[in-house]
Every structure is written in structure tokens, then in C-alpha cells.
């Protein structure tokens, strides 16, 4: 399956945007775009599959370029949206994620349902429900007073945790940074091009992505259907911790429904350029 460069940049941009929103998962976006398994397999076998290192490098380059561009260009925008319109930002992503789950299931091979599949799917949803006990990130992310202290070991550890979370659908790397009190530090470093902080953090992210991708690649190759049902459960369950709640007025709820609908329509439109359906 060859994916054109402009699609990879577009998909990377979506993954990048998701990664700077606490509670939204870059891994979920990769599932939404239909490239999750391919991405995991490429990262997990990059240094051993030398026969395909050229096409794999091209895939990663354009995807990373789209993600990096979105993160750099939109960190200011997302900071503004989370500060002023957090509820509408999150409800849009709820629509986007909800609208993608049926198409991901429908377009994946060998998705016959049995008791074990349902059990893993529900277990994943339960895991995501537990994340509702983590403080809501929308207001926290906007509160600059929550910036914590940094050190090289802490930045490296934060990067590993965030990088691993980026690979797992439903688990937000940004949310992990909020929990570790490093979210604002990293956002500020991106805004002000603080390469001292970003370089250490990036090394940790790379290590986290590599370690977790190898694990998930192994599971997808050894237990493909069970793993996919668990991942789909994480994607569906990710709606629980990011759902922003309802507005206090009828007009506000109508506006929320509008943004929810925009997310659903966006998911349907993305299905048209999803490589698994073309």
C-alpha cells in the first residue's frame, strides 16, 4: 500500500495537532487515518528491515514533516483555543473519533467477533474510563502557573512516557505531560524554540516511540484480531475522558451539537482519502 506524499503530510498534521491537545491521542488519529498498523510496523522494524529502508524512510519523513509543521505552526493556535474555546475544541475531536470507529472496524480484515474480542474491547474502554479520574486537562493546560520545574532526567523521562503514549491509541501524550507537570514547559519550549529543552525531550520521545512500537508491532503480528479489538476499545473509550460535558444553556448545547457534527462530517470526509479504503 503506497500512500502519496501529500496524504502523509496531511495525516502527519492531524497527528501533530492531536499530540498538542491534552486528552487527545496521536495514536488515535493514526487509527482514524487508517495508517496505524503500517506506522507501527515501520517503526518497529525500521533498523532490521533494510530491504525496505528507503520507502520506510520516505513514509516517516513526510509523516514527521507534517506532524512537526502542525506542532510548530499550531501550538499558539491550540493554546488560544484551549484557553478560550476548550469545550468546542474537545467536542469536535469527540465527533471526529466517534465518526471514525465504524469505518476502522469495517475496513479491517478478519474482524469476526467472539467472546475474547468483546472482553478485550470492553477492558480497553474500562481502562479509558479510569482516565476520567485524572483531572480534566482543558483548564489545566491553559493555566500557565502549572508549569513545573525541569531537569535533564525529568525531561528525558517525560519524553519517554509521552512518546510511548503517542503510540497507544486513546492515551494522550499531552495528557501524560499534564500529569507529570511538564505540559506548559514543553509548549513554551516549542513557542520559543528552546532547543536545549526540546533536544533532551525529543530523545526521550524517540526512545518511547521505539520501545512501544516494537511491543505493539509484536502483538499485531502475533495476535492481530485481539490486538485490533483492544486498540479499537482504546479509541472508542478515549471519548470518555475527553468529553467536555454539556453547556448550561440550550443555545450552548446546540452549538456543541454543531461542532460534534462537524467532527463527524470530517471523519466521513477523511474516510474518502483513507488508504485502507482506496
N, C-alpha and C positions, 0 to 999 in steps of 0.2 A: 504494500500500500504506500504509494508515493503521495506526499502532501505538498502542494505548491508553497513557495516561499511566503507569499502574501498571506496565506491562511495561517502559516506558522507564526508570523509576526502578529496577526490578529489574535490568535489563540494565546500567544505569549502575553500580549497586552492584557487580555482578560484575566489570566493567571496572576499577572503582576498587580493589577488593581485589587484582586481578591486578597492578595497577600499583605496589603497595607490596610485592610479593614479588619479590626479586631472582631473575631467571631465568624468570619467568612474564610473558607478554606481554598487555597490554591489547588490542592488535590481534587477538591470537589469540582472546580472549574475544568480541570483536565478531564474528569469523567464526563462532565457536561459536553465538552467539545469532542468527545469520542477518541481521545488520544492517550488516555491514562495508561493502558496496558503497554502500548508501544513506547511511551516515555519511560516507564518503569523498566522495561526490558532493555532499552538502550542504555540507560544509566547503569543498571545492574551488571551489564556485560560489556561496557564500553572498553575496558582495558584488556579484555580477553577475546572479544570478537573482532580480531584485527582485520578479518576479511571485509567487514562492513564498516570499518572505522571512518571512511570518507563520507558515505551517506549519513551515518550516525552523527558525525561532527557537524554536517550541514543542518541536520534536524535540530540539534541542540543549539547551534549558533543562532539561527533565526528565531527559535522559541525564546532563547535567553535575551536576544536583542529586543524582542517585543516586550518581554517582561521588564527588563531594565529601563527601557524607554518610558513605559507606563508608570513605573515606580518613581522615576525622576520627575517626569512631567506632571504627574497627578498627585504627588504627595501633598502639595499645597492645596489642591482641589479637595482631596479626600479629608484633609484636616478641617477645611472650611465646612464641608458637607456634614461631617460628624459633629462639628460644633453647633451648627445651625439647623440642620435637617436630618439628624441621625435616624429618626423613626421612618422617614420616607426612603432613606438610603437602604436601610435594612429590609424594609418590606419589598423593595424592588428585587433585592437578592433572594428573598423568600420565593417570589414569583418565578425568578429565573431557575432556581434549584428545583422547585416543585414541578415546573413545566418540563424539566429535562429527564426526570426519573423514569417515566414510562417509555420514552424513546430509547434511553440507555438499555433498559431491560429488553425491549422489543428487538433491538438490533444486535444483541449479543448472542452468540451461538451457544447451544447446549444450556438452556436455562429452564430445563424441566424442574418442577418444584416437588420436593419431598419434605419429610419431617425435619431432617437436618438443616436443609436450606432455610426453612421458615424459622427454625430455632436460632440460627446464626444471624438472620436478618433482624429478628426481634432483640437479640442480645446486643447487636450494634446500636439499635435505637435506644435501648436501655442505657448503654454507655454514654450516648449523646445526651440523654435525659439527665444524667449525673452532672453534666457540664452546666445545667441550669443553676446549680448551686454555687458556681463560680460567679462573682459579682458581675452584673451587666457591664460590658465594656464600653458602651456608647458614650456615657458621660465620663467614664474614667479616661478614655483615650483623649478627650478634649481638655482634660484638666492638667495644665502644664505643671502644677505643683506636685504632680505624682511622679515626676522624673526622679529616678533613684540614682545612687552612686554607681560608678563603674570601675572595673578593674580588668586587667587582661584575662585572668581566669574566668571571671563572671561573663565578660563579653564572649569568650570562646564557648563557654557552657550554654549561654543564651542562644548563640548561633546554632549549636548542635541540636538543642531542643526545638528551636524554631524551624530549622531545616528539616528535621525528622517530621515535625507536624505538617509542614508544607506538602509532604509526600503522601500523607494519610488523608483520604477524603473525609470531610466533616470536622477535622481537627484543625483549628486555625493557628498558624504560626504567629500571627499578630496577637492573638489572644494569649498564647503562651508567654509572649513578651510582656503583656499587661500583667499577667500573674507574677512574672519574675521582676516586675517593676523596671523594665528596660524599654518599654514601647516608645515613650516620649524621647528617650535618649537616642534611639535609633532613627526616629522620624526627624529629629533635629539634625542628626549627623547627615542624613540624606539631603535635607534642605540646604545645609551649609557646606556640603561637600567636605565633611571632616573625614579625610582618608585614614587617619590614624585609628579612629574607632571602626570605620567601615571595613578596613582591611582585616582586622582581627575577627570582627563579627562574620565577615564573608568566609573566612577559613572554617569557622565553626559551622556555618550553614552548609558549606560544601561537604564537610565530614558527615553531618547529619543526613543530608540527602543521599549520599553514597551508601551509608550503613542501612538506612531504612529501605532504600530502593532494592538493595540486594535481598533483604528479608522478604519484601513483598513480591519481588520477581520470583523467588524460590516458591512461595506459596501459590502464586498464579500458575506456575508451571507444574507444580505437584498436585494442587487441589484447585483447579481453575474455577469450577462452578461454585464450590463452597466459598472460596475467597471472594468471588464476584458478588455473591449474595450478601456477604458480610460488608463489603465495601459499599454496596447499594444501601444497606441499612444505615451505614455511617452517613451517606449522602442524605437520605430521607430524614434521618434523625437530626441532622445538622439544622433543620428548620426549628427545632425546639429551642436551643439556646439563643438563636439569633432573632427569633420572632419578637418584634418590639412591643407587642401589645396593641390595644385599641386606643383610639383617640377619645377625648372627653366630650366630643360633640358629633352630631350626625354628619355635619359638613366635613369634619376632620376624617371621619370613617369613610366617607365617600371618596375623599382624596387618597386615603390609604388603599382603597379598592382599585382606584385608578392606577396607582404605582404598582400594585400587585399584578394588575392586568398587563401593564407594560412589561413587567418581568416575564410573565407567561408568554406574551407575544414574542419577546426577544428570544426565549428558549425555542419557540417554534421556528423562528427565522434562522437561528443558528443550526437547527437540525438540517436545513437545506444545504448548508456547507459543511456539515459533519462528515468527515471522511469515512465513517463506518456506514453511512447511508448512500454513498455515491460510488 
